[in-house]
Amino acid sequence: MNTQVVKSIPAQPPEQRAFEGDVWIYRIVVITLSLAVLVSLTAGIILTLNEKTTPDAVVVIGSAAVGAMAGLLAPSPLRKP
């Protein structure tokens, strides 16, 4: 008979969440959201200077991007510093 070595499997999964250790994912998300804020702000300013009304979609996209960045960058209340 062949004797096989069985690797030990940890009883509990690691405490780290899926993308918690990967800082590039967060950088890409923050850069993308920042670009969305800047584009919507620029579009709003340009439309206002041309005496046109700013579409609600531009305001909604900018507001959602700011809210997403605030939620992403705010410290978690469950973690202790």
HUGIJO-V693994 format. One line per field, one symbol per residue. ss: DSSP state (a for helix, b for strand, c for the rest). phi: phi as a letter, one per 20 degrees, with the letter a starting at -180 (. if undefined). psi: psi as a letter, one per 30 degrees, with the letter a starting at -180 (. if undefined). Layout:
# HUGIJO-V693994
ss = ???
phi = ???
psi = ???
This chain:
# HUGIJO-V693994
ss = ccccccccccccccccccccccaaaaaaaaaaaaaaaaaaaaaaaaaaaccccccaaaaaaaaaaaaaaaaaacccccccc
phi = .eedeeffdffcfffffgdfeefffffffffffffffffffffffffffeldfeffffffffffffffffffeffffeedf
psi = kkkkkkkkkkekllfklegefjfeeeeeeeeeeeeeeeeeeeeeeeeefghlkkkfeeeeeeeeeeeeeeeefkkkffkk.
